[in-house]
Amino acid sequence: MADQESTARIAPGVHVPVLLRETLEWLAPHAGGRYVDGTLGGAGHAEAILRDSSPDGDLLGIDWDDAARERAALRLAPFGERATLRAGSFADLGEMLGEIGWDGVDGILLDLGVSSFHLDEAERGFSFAKAGPLDMRMDRAGATTAAEWIREASEDEIVRVLREYGEEPNARRVARAIVAASRAGALGDTIALATVVGGAAARTPGRNPATRTFQALRVAVNRELDQLDRFLDDGWRWLRPGGRLVVLAYHSLEDRRVKQAFALWDKSCLCPRSIPVCRCGWSRKVRVLTRRPVRPADEEVAANPRSRSARLRAVEKLAA
């Protein structure tokens, strides 16, 4: 998966797994292990995990995009029954593990970026560089497209989303321009939206002014942060002792949540310091493996510019 800002610099249809070597290093897949790729995408990471856990490691791959699962099924076909694919969100991991009879796993990977396929396929509506419908749904069975969301949202709601999910400095001005264009019937496609936003958004050298808005709308339409928050409530629970969770985040909204959750899981007590005796009942769940986020090397960024904003964090489940 990838950074949304550099679509034009990668050939369409090419899926390049981000931080692949580092992901495998921190996930440490091994023979006989059970692993989850909670954001299957192009299945590049999943393929590598299955390869490194040969001959008998198993993988559960999750994605709510039917097209992604179809592509992944073809790519992972050589691994036979070692690969199990499911539709849905990684936020529902516990339920899915129960359905396939797994009581825990040795590793979980979440790559929170946008799939290269989503950016390269104009009809999905994720790219501001290609004309396509204002869709932006990861799950095309979902009820609300970006166009519908814009029509139904108030100006204040759009401002909130642009500020919280896109960190857009000119949120009010952009929201006002979007509402006006929507009422005038002038938001016919992604290029139209990017043009409207470009006239009102803050400018950053080297970045398309529509970047923040497209990110914010995508996050809102797919409720991405809600899904992440649900998982981070107790994601450590699904790991076996010694099992590892690796998360790749691409913007500060996600990375901040992951960092804070990992720090919480790493605490031995949640009581205020003013209480001399622990009463919270909490115990340390994990060991943080990456005190600072792992970033892609210059060579990877040069070869795959979409990787430039990636940040990897990892934890290891402690013995009970």
Secondary structure, DSSP 8 states (H G I E B T S, - for coil): -B-GGGGGGS-TT----TTHHHHHHHH---TT-EEEESS-TTSHHHHHHHHHTTTT-EEEEEES-HHHHHHHHHHHGGGGGGEEEEES-GGGHHHHHHHHT-S-EEEEEEE-SB-HHHHH-GGG---SSS---S---SSTTSS--HHHHHHHS-HHHHHHHHHHHH--TTHHHHHHHHHHHHHTT---SHHHHHHHHHTTS--BTTB-TTHHHHHHHHHHHHTHHHHHHHHHHHGGGGEEEEEEEEEEE-SHHHHHHHHHHHHHHT-S--S-TT-SS--S-----EEES-SS-B---HHHHHH-GGGTT-EEEEEEE---
